[in-house]
Amino acid sequence: MLLKGFSCFISFRGLWSRRTETVRGHRLWTSASMMETVSELTVPVPWGVLRGKVWGPDHGHPVLCLHGWADNCGTFNTFLPLLPKECRFVSIDFPGHGLSSHRPPGVLYTFPSYVMDVRRVVEALQWRKFSIIGHSMGGNVAGMKELPKVMRQGIEDMIQYEKRMEEDKKRVYSYEKALERLLSVNRGLSEESAKILLERGSVPVEGGVVFTRDFRINLKNVSRTSVEQVLELHSRIKASVLVVLADHGFERMFAKPEQKRFVSDILQAYKDHKHSVVSVHGDHHVHLNNPEVVAPLVSTFLENKVLSLSASRTDFHTSNL
């Protein structure tokens, strides 16, 4: 059930008892009045906590309530008491709202992130089927529960990764094993190129080295753009563009017919806008393995499209002094 225009939750401060319940990582502070039971909900997340409220019987029909932008779960103090008493209403303060933790500095508030927050709460509650009440922004977030497969997979990957974070220690490799692992997942790299990447891609620790990268970068990217959106963005580029394609590189990574069409459409758009598209022999890391193949092309481009224009502007400025 989705009601765009409605969300929740109750916020009866000062009614809490001292009893605290802990259930699979989320905590409930329980209070009671003559008419209803109200509980405070806390769900741990990697950057802090999500807080919210719970109304109704333990085994009532589960209903997740999502508030609107700049509100919090107190937005339905007067609404939830009017709803069926057989329901178990759970509402959260979205990150950056109410009493929930703010996102870390440098991190944007996006709709896919809110969907992931909802997924974390549902996972903590161990719900499989439930209804949703969403007000304003909360309704939009609820509507995004039907995400494309790749976005759903990215969110699921993140949830599973966060579960393992507490259990898994960062793996320590010998330098030789780290080099072997890097080469195994980047088959186009030469051994010398792999050693170059390891200079900044690993740091020494007791017992060997660890990779410096955040392994969350391996999860599926949930931010997706359509061909039409990409073409629109590229059509607005005013600067000169040089595209260098390796014949055993990028295009071979996208082998499915729809992926090939995506790449083909983008490349054709560059050509239609009089940009330069050239091919070279090599793989995805040709610029690192064989820089002498790519460097002349880039040098010529810079000389003709950048440096010569800069020099002509300087000459014009000098002649007018």
Order of alpha helices (4+ residues) and beta strands (2+ residues): beta-beta-beta-beta-beta-beta-alpha-beta-alpha-alpha-alpha-alpha-beta-beta-alpha-beta-alpha-alpha-beta-alpha-alpha-alpha
